[in-house]
Amino acid sequence: MEDSTSPKREKANQDPREAGQPWEEVTAASSQGLESGLSEPLELEQGLETGPQPRSPPQSPQSRASIPLDDLTGPGASYPPSPPQEASYTPSPPALARQDLAVPWPSDKTTSVNPEAGTPHFHHLEQSSDKGESTASHTFQSEGSTFRQSQQTKHHLYGPEDVNYNNSKQKELRFNIFQDEDSNSNYDLDYAEPGVSELAPSMLEITIQSAKAYLQKTSSKSGLNLYDHLSDMLAKVLDERPENAVDIIESISQDVKMGHFRKKLDTLQNENEMLPTYEIAEKQRALFLQGNLEGADQELEDEIAENALPNVMESAFYFEQAGVGLGTDETYRIFLALKQLTDTHPIQRCRFWGKILGLEMNYIVAEVEFREGEDEEDVEEEDVTEERDDADSEADEDDEDQLPRTFYKTPQAIPKEENRTGANKYVYFVCNEPGRPWVKLPSVMPAQIVTARKIKKFFTGRLDAPIISYPPFPGNESNYLRAQIARISAGTHVSPLGFYQFGEEEGEEEEEVEGRRDSFEENPDFEGIQVIDLVESLSNWVHHVQHILSQGRCNWFNPIQKSEEEEEEEDEEKEEEKGEEPDYTEQEVGPPLLTPISEDLEIQNIPPWTTRLSSNLIPQYAVAVLRSNLWPGAYAFSNGKKFENFYIGWGHKYSPDNYTPPALPPVYQEYPSGAELTEMDDPTVEEEQAFRAAQEAAVLSAEENEETEEDEEEDDYDQE
Amino acid sequence: MGASVRPSFSEGLGGEQGWPKALRGRGPQAVSGILTALGRAGLWSPRRQLLLATWQALSRALVTMDAESLLLSLELASGSGQGLSPDRRASLLTSLLLVKRDYRYDRVLFWGRILGLVADYYIAQGLSEDQLAPRKTLYSLNCMEWSLLPPATEEMMAQTSVVKGRFMGDPSHEYEHTELQKINEGGKVFEEEVVVQIKEETRLVSIIDQIDKAVAIIPRGALFKTPFGPIHVNRTFEGLSLSEAKKLSSYFHFREPVQLKNKTLLEKADLDPSLDFMDSLEHDIPKGSWSIQMERGNALVVLRSLLWPGLTFFHAPRTKNCGYIYVGTGEKNIDLPFML
């Protein structure tokens, strides 16, 4: 029974609210007006309940008698004397129902509602009469076993208010607002009659009224009032019948208030929305458990792993001094994830490189160096593409129709640098969130770096996302990410001067270029630099990652040399150079390794680095902080002895100017323009004669030199 | 149809916009009668009151970082990697209290940090006691000594729009900009190069104002509008639900609506006038100028503006915790269309 009735009852509860609403809108600021508006719903409900029940005259005296305060009629005298109430009252409920609900009330429903719906009203009554400190309520309670009686009494309680409304002009005005236009007259009539019919109100009634008036005072902020709120709450309690309602009454109150801001339409709720939360928690749980899983017999491996694992938290502490870095919590999870990485891979050295923000997800980047001999080779994508090119050209040759052939020779791809050298010195692993699997990035190819310099795209967070750009980027997002990591590393990885030194076993003669060495080692004799010196002079910082040439490699690759040796036809140029002089390519030279950053180029008068002390308050323990202005988000710190580099940002280089995509190349020449295609004027007679004379002279000389015969013949053809 | 006590607001047209539902469709006499009655009571001064009240409410809202909840907010916003060093944090907590006392602000909010080449600007905003005045913006270079910035004007905007490049970190630094000015002399018009000096302080004011207008956001439902126009903090706001938090339409620009008035009636049909009274992020131009991400296993939603990189908005779904912080170079990302 409850199930079937509850929605309708809810409707009954809501409708008065709707009806009452316009009142509040108009009278939001005037509290006085509100009382009248708000007693309205109650009146209405009352009408609904009582409406279908035929009421017999004898009942009313009985109920009236149940108010023992008739003799206290002090102020009540102001109300006009009234005809008997019942006569006028009986018609009013249907009228009310018609106005406000405009829904005929099915009788079966009403009967089912009545027993329950009566209860909240009884509550109201009880409440208000309690305030009135009268015995009347007790009388009701004792007699209250019959609902009719209590309902009847309510009529009496509300009666005087009806009179109030009609007496004040202001309120009448509001009645007009409240109602639909056509029902105006009807409504007023209905109200006027019971009001007039009321007898003089008692002291209790006055008290009740004032208490109710107080309760119905509208909040100046929310436009609600306590009276409505309480009745809503009680209706809700009775609707839902929760267990131990008294214990959760605060949250019911909260719910009712929040309900005003909730759309009633949103009945469909996604129950599964918590699933991803659990999923990631489950994954991260594995991180926290990994320490326990390892047996004690793996001590050796652990030892190596620990050597490989960086102290992320310590670096994070120093970066926090600089005001950079992820939260402690996130850093720790990354720490654990790195531990997982070093435990599961043969890693010699590992470093938390940084975090690259993406549109959908972010990348956490780990820089690792595999142990000797453990490199996992990538699939050579480069070779695959080259082979495809060859196949295409062969097909062209076989073509008998002699389609116009392209004269464009794809510049020979600059081979990528070997692992452990140049831009591929380290291997990078990324994951979207700590706990998610680490993915190894492919090694970078020079062409990717070259193209990456020309484009500016946001990362999405999905490694397999295509890069849609001009010029077209060779590869997907994982390649782009790898290229940007290489560029950022090359540009921003710096260390204090003297921390690293060149390896002694690496002979200079091994490199073709003088002074270029690509290997360094930690300087065991490094004694540290004063922090203040690190802040004051940029020349105390050096790059320890090789500069990437515009070729896309760190170590210059001479394409010409190779072409002479291997393929004679396919001589080509570097992409950067216009390449009209195939036999000479200027070697690109970048700054050598361990060059002080004071020699970095300015970005249009903007210094490339900003240094400062982490704290001016306690300088003796502060660390030197270096911020790159070329790669916003790249930071380095050093406390004199230790240093670390860190990047967090979108992975884009700074430029004060707008990004401009490169212009399209000029349209390629379709065929070679030669003499046979060029239009020219017909020779004049004089010119022909002069030409013939010249020919004859030539013939004469040809007789002397037999080799020129062929030329003569050709000339004859031309003349024809 | 389920009605509720929610203060509903007319979605009517033109002149009737903003009138309570009860006034719609009624005869002019009735309406004017009501208005007169209300006007006599001093309650109805439509536009003006609405504007004032908006400011009042907006400034009281729970957005940006309140000095008291600074630590929690910084922790929540730390995913972007830009925080405050411990000494800055400590000095902020101290000095903002003093600012609050000395300037007699009701509340002081930490707004963010603009990275300069030499020094950083730390920005705070103060809400004055009468709540009606616009926010006052203060800046500091050392987090202890705060200086008041003048309010932004149209003129400033125009003047500083030509400046590009990084902030220096010196408020008295002057950018030089040469522009061609037409000079009329004796009927002859010729152009002359004039060097305009623009103070960095002016630029700072203008940038902060631009950022506030363009990308200051709040979750839907954190504020609500009463029928008369005043906008209040929704005390029952318990945060967005998880599914809502993933939608851009659940976030609003924290400013006077611009787009809302241009919407068709059809588009407005689904809007709840008490809640949807500001522009949502959904139709921001260019499309995709926000990156919305769930972090910490859906326990935190982070919105990053791509138009003003450095602005991070955070909100923990189903809690009241939300706010935004700007840590960046103070430059707009005009390359955005190429980058998406």
Interface residues (C-beta under 8 A of the other chain):
Chain A: E10 Q14 D15 R17 E18 G20 Q21 P22 W23 E24 E25 V26 A28 A29 S30 Q170 L173 N176 I177 F178 E181 K221 S222 G223 L224 D228 D232 Q254 K257 M258 G259 H260 F261 K263 K264 N270 E273 M274 P276 T277 E279 I280 A281 Q284 E320 Q321 A322 G323 V324 G325 L326 G327 D329 E330 K355 L357 G358 L359 E360 M361 N362 E433 K456 K457 F458 Q604 N605 I606 P607 T610 R612 S614 S615 N616 L617 I618 R627 N629 P632 G633 I648 G649 W650 H652 Y654 P656 D657 N658 Y659 P661
Chain B: M1 G2 A3 S4 V5 R6 P7 S8 P20 K21 A22 L23 R26 A30 G33 I34 A37 L38 A41 L43 E75 S78 G79 S80 G81 Q82 G83 L84 S85 P86 D87 R88 S91 L115 L117 V118 A119 N142 K164 G165 R166 G221 F224 T226 P227 F228 H232 N234 R235 T236 F237 E238 S241 L242 S243 D272 S274 L275 G288 S291 Q293 M294 E295 R296 G297 N298 A299 R304 L306 P309 T329 I334 D335 F338 M339 L340
